[in-house]
Amino acid sequence: MKKTQKLTLTAMMITIGTLTSHMFFIPIGFTKVFPMQHFINVMSAVLLGPYYAVAQALCVSILRNLMGTGSVFAFPGSMIGAFLAAYLFSKTKKTSMAFVGEVTGTGLMGALASYPIAVLLLGKEATIFGFIPSFMASSLSGAFISYVILTVFLRNTAVKEKLI
């Protein structure tokens, strides 16, 4: 894929992620579960690669926070998940590994990275095990939807040849 096409697709994913994230959320405690961000992360990881996936996750997190529809916890979770999903996919060329990367990166590593933010910046005494279930639920649902769509999408040999 050409650089202009990647930039255009990244911009479209940023727009979709920003506009749909506040439509589909589940409040859990003092965090919000946004499965659409994880859906977009896996899609961009497979279709665009690590740099564009992380840039997309960063831009969506910034826009959501500026609009007041996101939380500060979106930054570490989405970027770590997008990077790990893209990295594992680029090494294995398997969409299942992008799924695993997103769930591990956001659900576990992002939750662990959000704990110090809650304690230091927000002044809230949080338990680390309070983040993991909500991050895991969000990343599992969004990454699974993306995995199913990508599995069907990549059955087309013309599409598969372009990407892999």
Buried (B, 14 or more C-beta within 10 A) or exposed (E): EEEEEBEEBBEEBBBBBBBBBBEBBEEBEBBBBBBBBBBBBBBBBBBBBBEBBBBBBBBBBBBBBEEEBBBBBBBBBBBBBBBBBBBBBBEEBEBEBBBBBBBBBBBBBBBBBBBEBBEEEEEEEBEEEBBBBBBBBBBBBBBBBBBEBBEEBBEEEEEEEEBE
